[in-house]
Amino acid sequence: MRIATWNVNSITARLPRLLAWLESSGTDVLCLQEAKVAEDHFPFEELRERGYEAAVHATGRWNGVAVLSRVGLEDVVKGLPGEPAYDGVVEPRAVSATCGPVRVWSVYVPNGREVDHPHYAYKLRWFEALKAAVAGDAGGTRPFAVLGDYNVAPTDDDVFDVSAFEGSTHVTAAERAALASLRETGLSDIVPRPLKYEHPYTYWDYRQLGFPKNRGMRIDLVYGNAPFAKAVEDAYVDREERKGKGASDHAPVVVDLAV
């Protein structure tokens, strides 16, 4: 079974690439972030024609998450219990579903913007809600994973130059502590192998030749419970999909499971 996560940075802008990638990669389940489209404009029909069902939690604007599956889609849950709001709005940042033998969450963690910004405090509160929501499945016997754009680099090795992020979000002690707390529910970091270079970065900024210079970050993560981790046969970053015109600034992270 092949499971992947990908921040597509607008499914409308990326739809031809997405459909081609689904076909060429043989992915069974895809957790998708930053749909940037309202649910009633989501390309359900195009995906259905290729054998995929979709569980979508999206309202347009800058958020929106989905789980695409060709191996079944059951017990869909949209949002997190007790999920915090930002500026009075509960944003569409999490959706979960059971796909065959595996249950997954697709998550798009708040960016945080700046350390002294209210969005940073919101990000940390959101992590607390995520931990509470996944704790039961994380400690269970069914393969389970939380996949998505976490907007946190777990270690200094997960950014091209940690000094470039001094005083910035994504690398702070509080954000990394939130990741560690999430892992304490029974999840582990399924670290993918890079297809090029030493580090498996998943995101490269569009600006300042970020991708050609490999000035990347590993912020798209797969956190799996013990049964999920035991079933992993391979995990890699599909860096090729970050190349070319019209690419997202994130690359897919792919995990092969023996389930």
N, C-alpha and C positions, 0 to 999 in steps of 0.2 A: 504494500500500500504506500502510495506516495502522497505526502502532505507538504504544503508549502505556505509561506506567508509573504505578502507583497504589499507595500504601500505604493499604490499605482499613481497617486497624485492626480486624481481626476479620471474616473472610469470612462467618461465621455471622450476626453482627449486621448486616452490610451486604449480604447476598445479594440481597434484592429490588432494592435500588438498583443493585447491580452488574449484574444481569441486564438491568434496564431501560436502564442506561447503555450496555452492550455493543450492545444493539439500536439505540438512538437514535444512537449515535456512529459506528456502522459500523466499529468497530475490528477489524482483522485479527489483531493480536498484542498481548496485554496482559501486561506484566510486573507481577506482583503481590507485595506485601510485607505482612508482619504478618498472615499468615493466621490465626494463633492457633487452629489446629485440627489435630488429628492427621490424618495422611494418609488413614487409613481412614474418616474422617468428612468428607473433602473432598467438595464437591457435584459430583462428576464427572457424574452423570446429568443434573442440571439444565443443566449446561454443554453436554453432548453433545446434548441435545435442541435446543439453539440453534446447533449446528454447531461447537462448540469442543472440541478435545482439550486435555488439561492435563498438564503435567509438574510434579510437586509434590515439594517437599522440605520436610517439616513433621513435627513431633512434638507439636504442641500448645503450651501455655504462651504465651510472648510473641514467638515468632519465626515462621518459616515463610514460604517463598517459592514462587512458581509462575510458569510461563509458559503462558498460554492462547493457542491458535492455531486459526484456521479455514483456514489455508493450508498445513497440514502441520506435523509435529512429529517431528523425527528427531535422532539422535545426542545424546540427553539425557545430561547429566553433572550429578550432584548433589554439591555441595560443592567445595571447592578443594583441589588437591594441597598437602600440607603445611600445611593449615589449622590455626591454633592453637586450643587449647581454653581455656575459661574455667571455673575451678573444676572442672577435670577433665572437662568436657563439651564436645564439638565441636557447636556449635549449627547448626541448619539455616538458613543465611543466604545461600546462593547456589545457583542452578540455571541451567543453560544448555541451549539447544536450537537447532537449525536449523529455521527456519520459512520455507519457500519459498526465495527467493534470499538471505535474511538470517539471520545467526547472532546470537543475543542472549544476554546474561546478565541475570538478574534478581537484584539484590543488596540485602540489608538490612544495611548497615554497622553495627557495634556503636555504641551511643550514646556511650559514654565516661564518662557520669555526671558525674564531677568530675575536674579536672585531676590531683589527687593520688590518685585512686582507681585500684586495679588494673585496672578496666575501661577506663580511658583508655590504659594501656600495651597492653592487649589489642587495643584498637581500632587502634592504630598497627601492631601486628604483623599484624593481619588485613589491613590495607591492603597490606602487603608481600606476603602470600600472594596477594591479588587481582592485584597487578601481575604477579607471576610467572605466574599462571594465564592471563592474557589477552594477554600480550605477543606470542605467536605470531599469534593472530587479528588483533590490532591492527595489525600490520604487513603483513597479507595483502591479497589483491586482492578478496576477497569483502566485501560490506557487512557490517559488524560493529559492535555497540554494547553497552555496559554500562549498563543502565538500573536505576534504583532509588532508594531512600532512602539517601543517602550520609551523612546526619547531619553534614554540614559545609556551611557557607555559603562559597562560593569567594572572595567579596570582601566588603568592608564594605557595598557597595551591596545585597548580598543579604540584609540584615537591616534591620528597620525602624529600629533605633537601636543602633549598635554599642556605644555606651556602656552600654547595658542588659545587655550580655553580658561586661563587663569581668571577667576572671578566670574565665570560664566556658568550657566546651567548645563545640564547633561553630564557633568563630571563631579558634582558636589558630594560631600560626605553624606548629606541628608538624603539625596536621591539614591545613592548607592546603598545606604542603610535600608531604604524602602525596598530595594531589590532583594537584599539579604533577608529581610523580614518575610518577603513573599516566598523565598526559597524554603524558609523554615516550615512552611505548611507541608512540605514533602516533595517540593519541586527541585529539579536540577537544571542547570544551563546546558542545553544541547548545543555545544559549540561546533559550528560548521567548519569544513575545510575550505580554504580559498582556492579558486581555480587559477589564480595568478598572484604573485607577490607573497609575502610572508603572513600577513594578517587578513582575516576574513571580514573586511569591512563590508557594510551593507548599504551605506549612504555616502554620497559625494555631492557637495554643493554644486549647483550650476555655475556659480561665480568663480572667477580667478582660476579657471582651468582645474577645478577640483578633481575631476575624474582622470584626465590625462596625467596629472601629477600624483595621483593616488593619495590625495589629501582626504582620506575617508574616516568614517566612524562605524563601529559596530553597535547599532542601536535597535536593529530589528532582531528580535530574540525569540527563541523557542524554549519555553520552560515546561518540562515534562515531569510527570510523577514517575515512581519507580517502575511500574509495569510498562510505561511508555519508553523510558530510557533503556530498559532491558531489551526492548524490541527493535531499537535503532540499528540499522545495518549501515547506513551512510547518511551524511549531512553535508551540504555544501552551499556556497553562495553562487548563484548563477550570474556571475559578473557580466557575461556576454549581453545580458538583457539590459544593462545600463548603457550600452553603446548605441550610437547612431542617432539620427534625427527623431525627435518626438519621444525620447525615452523618459521614464520617470527618473527622479533623482535617487531612488532606492532600487536595489536589485532584489529579486526573489531569494528567499532562503528555503532550501528544499531538504526534506527529511524522508528517507526510505525506511519503512517499518516492516518487520517480519510478522504481520498479523493478517 
